[in-house]
């Protein structure tokens, strides 16, 4: 369990330098319909073209390839999630999102560290993902985690139409 109350990051809910409510969270594998409902809520809050229940149901038919981790908090069953595919020695991160009210608190960073560590244990040596060219907060996070821009997919995203940057990360261990 991670304790976020020790040093609240910039933008955290604080008064007189103290957190209004300590936030504790932990990371688990997706487990059941309630988790999937939470993932879909985070999707709807985070993306202009969120994945549907049917898309996730299709993904989850092959649990040896599809992995989904969720961040749980005492007051929120699914505060964030990361879905990725493991293919041979690479992971492709399909979706990462944190509920808007929990952003800027280190939860996304902790989740990504967890996912990268778990994927290494599964044999992954590289990781890739796409990110909107304009998504500066996500790009900064990925750069801090060692991802680099390898290419651009023109007009990859819709609503609005925008390029995707293809990022890669090579395991340094």
Order of alpha helices (4+ residues) and beta strands (2+ residues): beta-beta-beta-beta-alpha-alpha-beta-beta-beta-alpha-beta-alpha-beta-beta
